[in-house]
Amino acid sequence: MTEIYIYNQRYEIPEGLTILKAFEWAGFHLTRGVGCRGGFCGACGTVYRISGDYRLHYALPARRSSSPA
């Protein structure tokens, strides 16, 4: 299991899920801004941060794994 934080709330999700699937696993119902859900159209672009890293990262959550690289 991987530990992630969404809106300062801690969730444990299975490893290997994409960011988009991790949100859904945590119970969020995503209906806007997710586009094709395959990472091809670019509608799901997001900004995220990894614990201990001050930089912001950019990715398509339909493609990017939720586990830190």
C-alpha positions as CSV (number, residue, x, y, z in Angstrom):
1,M,0.0,0.0,0.0
2,T,1.1,3.5,-0.8
3,E,0.3,6.5,1.4
4,I,-1.0,9.7,-0.3
5,Y,-2.5,12.9,0.8
6,I,-5.5,14.5,-0.9
7,Y,-6.7,17.8,0.5
8,N,-4.6,17.2,3.7
9,Q,-6.4,13.9,4.3
10,R,-4.3,10.7,4.4
11,Y,-5.3,7.7,2.2
12,E,-3.6,4.3,1.7
13,I,-4.0,3.0,-1.8
14,P,-2.7,-0.1,-3.7
15,E,0.7,0.5,-5.4
16,G,0.7,0.9,-9.1
17,L,-2.5,2.9,-9.5
18,T,-2.4,6.1,-11.6
19,I,-3.2,9.4,-9.9
20,L,-6.6,9.4,-11.4
21,K,-7.4,5.8,-10.2
22,A,-6.0,6.7,-6.7
23,F,-8.5,9.6,-6.4
24,E,-11.3,7.2,-7.3
25,W,-10.0,4.5,-4.9
26,A,-10.1,7.2,-2.1
27,G,-13.8,7.7,-2.9
28,F,-13.8,10.8,-5.1
29,H,-16.2,10.8,-8.0
30,L,-14.5,12.6,-10.8
31,T,-16.7,13.8,-13.6
32,R,-15.0,17.0,-14.9
33,G,-11.5,17.6,-16.1
34,V,-10.7,13.9,-16.7
35,G,-11.3,13.8,-20.5
36,C,-10.6,10.4,-22.1
37,R,-9.2,8.8,-18.9
38,G,-6.3,7.4,-21.0
39,G,-3.9,10.3,-20.9
40,F,-4.1,11.1,-24.6
41,C,-6.3,14.2,-24.8
42,G,-4.5,16.2,-22.0
43,A,-7.7,17.4,-20.3
44,C,-6.6,15.8,-16.9
45,G,-3.4,17.9,-16.5
46,T,-2.5,18.4,-12.8
47,V,0.1,19.8,-10.5
48,Y,1.3,17.7,-7.5
49,R,4.1,17.7,-4.9
50,I,6.1,14.8,-3.5
51,S,6.9,14.8,0.3
52,G,10.3,16.2,1.0
53,D,10.7,17.9,-2.4
54,Y,10.0,21.6,-2.7
55,R,9.4,21.5,-6.4
56,L,6.0,21.2,-8.1
57,H,5.6,18.4,-10.6
58,Y,3.3,18.3,-13.6
59,A,1.7,15.3,-15.2
60,L,-1.4,13.7,-16.7
61,P,-2.9,11.7,-13.8
62,A,-4.5,9.2,-16.2
63,R,-0.9,8.1,-17.0
64,R,1.3,9.0,-14.0
65,S,1.6,6.4,-11.2
66,S,0.7,7.6,-7.8
67,S,3.8,6.0,-6.3
68,P,6.8,8.4,-6.0
69,A,9.3,7.8,-8.8
